[in-house]
């Protein structure tokens, strides 16, 4: 009950569940479009945006820092798409290039800012690995302010996004502005990433974006069901992880949530009907028994 009665634990639990639900749902499109590594690159690319936002404002306002992170992550994603389309560089090489440049620049800025007393007190380094215990009520509202519009855009353009996620060539033949919707989906991924930076950090955020969607994909063939399951898995993992982190003194909440989500994903890969490894093994053995009996 302390997860809901204690102020700090309540903020950690609700913030983590909010992150899990939003990132899990929005991460479905990254998985279906085979852009899981893009999410990893954008999460690392958000770091210089956080540092620059603090450098320009001099204040550790959560919404301002997250907006700076979103701008940096979106700039990295658009730069990546431009490199892939305008040059002969492959996706994986471009991803590694963008990730290294932005993350390295972010670390340089953090090192520079740590010389200033107000920057050290702001705890900007907590964005590397997350610090869920530092969540306060205004942070939850900032997460809603960024994640809410992203969810609203997805729901509003659901038919078009669904078609582009599965068959962009057919969508283009129908006259849909595929490139604009791809930019929209990239922006949605950015929103999912930046709201989790304070909770799990830039290093682990890609797991919260991808793992719930991978787990949900094992249980269904329908996008609508997959999105709901991914949001549910993300929220469940966040709740269990937040609860487990309270059992040990000094146990970091973000990594525990990621490990919990990894366990749920592994179980889904094993026992999910039709797609699960154990289920497919059972079906193979059953078919052999049927052939031997015949």
C-alpha positions as CSV (number, residue, x, y, z in Angstrom):
1,X,0.0,0.0,0.0
2,X,3.0,2.3,0.5
3,X,3.3,2.5,-3.3
4,X,0.1,4.5,-3.3
5,X,0.1,6.2,0.1
6,X,3.7,7.5,0.3
7,X,4.2,10.6,-1.9
8,X,7.6,9.6,-3.3
9,X,6.7,6.0,-4.0
10,X,3.4,7.0,-5.5
11,X,5.1,9.4,-8.0
12,X,7.6,6.7,-8.9
13,X,4.9,4.1,-9.4
14,X,2.5,6.2,-11.4
15,X,5.3,7.8,-13.4
16,X,6.8,4.4,-14.2
17,X,3.4,2.9,-15.2
18,X,2.7,6.0,-17.3
19,X,6.0,5.6,-19.1
20,X,5.5,1.8,-19.6
21,X,2.0,2.2,-21.0
22,X,2.9,5.1,-23.4
23,X,6.2,3.8,-24.6
24,X,4.9,0.2,-25.0
25,X,2.0,1.3,-27.2
26,X,4.0,3.7,-29.3
27,X,6.9,1.3,-29.6
28,X,4.7,-1.1,-31.6
29,X,5.2,1.0,-34.7
30,X,9.0,0.9,-34.3
31,X,8.9,-2.9,-34.1
32,X,6.5,-3.2,-37.1
33,X,8.6,-0.8,-39.2
34,X,11.8,-2.6,-38.2
35,X,13.2,0.6,-36.7
36,X,14.1,-0.7,-33.2
37,X,17.7,0.5,-33.6
38,X,16.5,3.9,-34.5
39,X,14.9,4.2,-31.1
40,X,18.2,3.3,-29.5
41,X,20.0,6.0,-31.5
42,X,17.4,8.6,-30.7
43,X,17.4,7.9,-27.0
44,X,21.2,8.5,-26.9
45,X,20.9,11.5,-29.2
46,X,18.5,13.1,-26.7
47,X,21.4,13.7,-24.2
48,X,22.9,16.8,-25.8
49,X,19.4,18.3,-26.1
50,X,19.0,18.0,-22.3
51,X,22.4,19.7,-21.7
52,X,21.8,22.5,-24.1
53,X,18.3,23.2,-22.7
54,X,19.8,23.6,-19.2
55,X,22.7,25.6,-20.6
56,X,20.3,28.1,-22.3
57,X,17.8,28.4,-19.5
58,X,19.9,27.7,-16.4
59,X,17.0,25.9,-14.8
60,X,16.2,22.3,-14.2
61,X,12.6,22.5,-15.4
62,X,11.5,19.0,-16.5
63,X,9.3,20.1,-19.4
64,X,12.0,22.4,-20.7
65,X,14.6,19.7,-20.5
66,X,12.3,17.1,-22.2
67,X,11.5,19.6,-25.0
68,X,15.3,20.0,-25.6
69,X,15.7,16.2,-25.6
70,X,12.9,15.9,-28.1
71,X,14.4,18.5,-30.5
72,X,17.8,16.8,-30.4
73,X,16.3,13.3,-30.9
74,X,14.1,14.5,-33.8
75,X,17.1,16.3,-35.4
76,X,19.2,13.1,-35.1
77,X,16.4,11.0,-36.7
78,X,15.8,13.4,-39.6
79,X,19.6,13.6,-40.2
80,X,19.7,9.8,-40.2
81,X,16.9,9.6,-42.8
82,X,18.7,12.2,-45.0
83,X,22.0,10.3,-44.9
84,X,20.4,7.0,-45.9
85,X,18.4,8.6,-48.7
86,X,21.1,10.9,-50.1
87,X,24.1,8.6,-49.8
88,X,25.1,5.0,-50.2
89,X,25.7,4.5,-46.5
90,X,23.6,1.7,-45.1
91,X,21.2,2.0,-42.2
92,X,23.4,0.3,-39.6
93,X,26.4,2.4,-40.4
94,X,24.4,5.7,-40.4
95,X,22.8,4.7,-37.0
96,X,26.2,4.1,-35.5
97,X,27.5,7.3,-36.9
98,X,24.6,9.4,-35.6
99,X,24.6,7.7,-32.2
100,X,28.3,8.2,-31.6
101,X,28.2,11.9,-32.6
102,X,25.2,12.9,-30.5
103,X,26.0,10.8,-27.5
104,X,29.7,12.0,-27.5
105,X,28.6,15.6,-27.8
106,X,26.2,15.1,-24.9
107,X,28.9,13.7,-22.7
108,X,31.2,16.6,-23.6
109,X,28.4,19.1,-22.6
110,X,27.7,17.3,-19.4
111,X,31.4,17.3,-18.5
112,X,31.5,21.0,-19.2
113,X,28.4,21.8,-17.2
114,X,29.6,19.9,-14.1
115,X,32.1,22.7,-13.5
116,X,29.2,25.0,-12.7
117,X,27.8,24.5,-9.2
118,X,24.2,24.9,-10.2
119,X,24.6,22.3,-12.9
120,X,26.0,19.8,-10.4
121,X,23.1,20.4,-8.1
122,X,20.7,19.9,-11.0
123,X,21.8,16.3,-11.3
124,X,21.9,16.2,-15.1
125,X,23.9,13.0,-15.0
126,X,20.9,11.2,-13.7
127,X,19.5,11.3,-17.2
128,X,22.2,8.8,-18.3
129,X,20.8,5.9,-16.2
130,X,17.6,7.4,-14.8
131,X,16.6,8.3,-11.3
132,X,13.0,7.4,-10.8
133,X,13.2,8.3,-7.1
134,X,13.5,12.0,-8.1
135,X,10.1,12.1,-9.8
136,X,7.7,14.7,-8.5
137,X,4.2,15.5,-9.4
138,X,5.1,18.1,-12.0
139,X,7.2,15.6,-13.7
140,X,4.2,13.4,-14.2
141,X,2.3,16.3,-15.8
142,X,5.3,17.0,-18.1
143,X,5.2,13.4,-19.2
144,X,1.5,13.7,-19.9
145,X,2.0,17.0,-21.8
146,X,4.4,15.2,-24.2
147,X,3.0,11.7,-24.4
148,X,-0.7,12.7,-24.5
149,X,-0.5,14.6,-27.8
150,X,1.5,11.8,-29.3
151,X,-1.1,9.3,-28.4
152,X,-3.9,11.6,-29.7
153,X,-2.1,11.9,-33.1
154,X,-1.8,8.1,-33.4
155,X,-5.5,7.6,-32.6
156,X,-6.5,10.4,-35.0
157,X,-4.5,9.0,-37.9
158,X,-4.9,5.3,-36.9
159,X,-6.1,4.0,-40.3
160,X,-3.3,5.7,-42.3
161,X,-0.6,4.8,-39.7
162,X,-1.8,1.2,-39.7
163,X,-1.6,0.9,-43.5
164,X,1.9,2.5,-43.7
165,X,3.2,0.3,-40.9
166,X,2.4,-2.8,-42.8
167,X,2.5,-1.9,-46.5
168,X,4.0,1.6,-47.3
169,X,4.2,0.8,-51.0
170,X,0.5,0.2,-51.2
171,X,-0.2,3.3,-49.1
172,X,1.9,5.3,-51.6
173,X,0.0,4.0,-54.5
174,X,-3.2,5.2,-52.9
175,X,-1.9,8.7,-52.8
176,X,-1.1,8.9,-49.1
177,X,1.8,11.2,-48.1
178,X,3.9,8.4,-46.8
179,X,7.0,10.5,-46.1
180,X,5.0,12.9,-43.9
181,X,3.5,10.0,-42.0
182,X,7.0,8.5,-41.5
183,X,8.1,11.8,-40.0
184,X,5.0,11.8,-37.8
185,X,5.8,8.3,-36.6
186,X,9.4,9.3,-36.0
187,X,8.1,12.2,-33.9
188,X,5.8,9.8,-32.0
189,X,8.8,7.6,-31.2
190,X,10.7,10.7,-30.0
191,X,7.8,11.5,-27.6
192,X,7.9,8.0,-26.2
193,X,11.6,8.2,-25.7
194,X,11.9,11.6,-24.0
195,X,9.2,10.9,-21.4
196,X,11.2,8.0,-20.0
197,X,14.6,9.7,-19.8
198,X,14.3,10.7,-16.2
199,X,13.0,7.3,-15.1
200,X,15.3,4.8,-17.0
201,X,17.8,7.1,-18.7
202,X,19.1,7.4,-22.2
203,X,21.0,4.1,-22.0
204,X,18.0,1.8,-21.1
205,X,15.2,3.7,-22.7
206,X,15.2,1.8,-26.0
207,X,14.4,-1.4,-24.0
208,X,11.1,0.2,-22.7
209,X,10.3,1.2,-26.2
210,X,10.9,-2.2,-27.9
211,X,10.5,-4.9,-25.3
212,X,6.7,-4.5,-24.6
213,X,5.9,-4.4,-28.3
214,X,8.0,-7.6,-28.9
215,X,6.2,-9.3,-26.1
216,X,2.8,-8.2,-27.3
217,X,3.6,-9.3,-30.9
218,X,3.8,-12.9,-29.8
219,X,0.2,-13.0,-28.6
220,X,-1.7,-11.6,-31.5
221,X,-1.9,-10.9,-35.2
222,X,-4.0,-7.7,-34.9
223,X,-2.4,-4.3,-34.5
224,X,-5.1,-3.0,-32.2
225,X,-4.7,-5.9,-29.8
226,X,-1.0,-5.7,-30.0
227,X,-1.0,-2.0,-29.0
228,X,-3.2,-2.6,-26.0
229,X,-1.2,-5.6,-24.9
230,X,2.1,-3.7,-25.3
231,X,0.7,-0.8,-23.2
232,X,-0.5,-3.3,-20.6
233,X,2.8,-5.2,-20.5
234,X,4.7,-1.9,-20.1
235,X,2.5,-0.7,-17.3
236,X,2.7,-4.1,-15.5
237,X,6.4,-4.4,-15.8
238,X,6.7,-0.8,-14.4
239,X,4.5,-1.6,-11.5
240,X,6.3,-4.8,-10.6
241,X,9.7,-3.2,-11.1
242,X,8.8,-0.3,-8.9
243,X,7.5,-2.7,-6.2
244,X,10.6,-4.9,-6.3
245,X,12.9,-1.8,-6.1
246,X,11.3,-0.8,-2.8
247,X,12.3,-4.2,-1.2
248,X,16.0,-3.5,-1.3
249,X,17.8,-0.4,0.0
250,X,19.4,1.6,-2.8
251,X,18.0,-0.5,-5.6
252,X,17.6,1.5,-8.8
253,X,14.1,1.5,-10.1
254,X,14.8,2.0,-13.8
255,X,17.1,-1.0,-14.3
256,X,14.7,-3.2,-12.2
257,X,11.8,-2.2,-14.5
258,X,13.9,-3.0,-17.6
259,X,14.8,-6.4,-16.1
260,X,11.2,-7.1,-15.3
261,X,10.1,-6.2,-18.8
262,X,12.8,-8.5,-20.1
263,X,11.4,-11.4,-18.1
264,X,7.9,-10.8,-19.4
265,X,9.3,-10.6,-23.0
266,X,11.2,-13.9,-22.5
267,X,8.1,-15.6,-21.2
268,X,6.1,-14.4,-24.1
269,X,8.7,-15.7,-26.5
270,X,8.5,-19.1,-24.8
271,X,4.8,-19.7,-24.0
272,X,2.7,-17.5,-26.3
273,X,0.2,-19.5,-28.3
274,X,1.2,-20.3,-31.9
275,X,4.4,-18.1,-31.9
276,X,6.0,-19.2,-28.6
277,X,9.0,-21.5,-28.9
278,X,7.6,-24.1,-26.4
279,X,4.2,-23.9,-28.1
280,X,5.8,-24.6,-31.5
281,X,7.8,-27.4,-30.1
282,X,4.7,-28.9,-28.6
283,X,2.9,-28.7,-31.9
284,X,5.8,-30.3,-33.7
285,X,5.8,-33.2,-31.3
286,X,2.1,-33.6,-31.5
287,X,2.2,-33.7,-35.3
288,X,4.8,-36.4,-35.2
289,X,2.7,-38.4,-32.8
290,X,-0.2,-38.1,-35.2
291,X,1.9,-39.2,-38.1
292,X,3.2,-42.2,-36.2
293,X,-0.3,-43.2,-35.1
294,X,-1.6,-42.9,-38.7
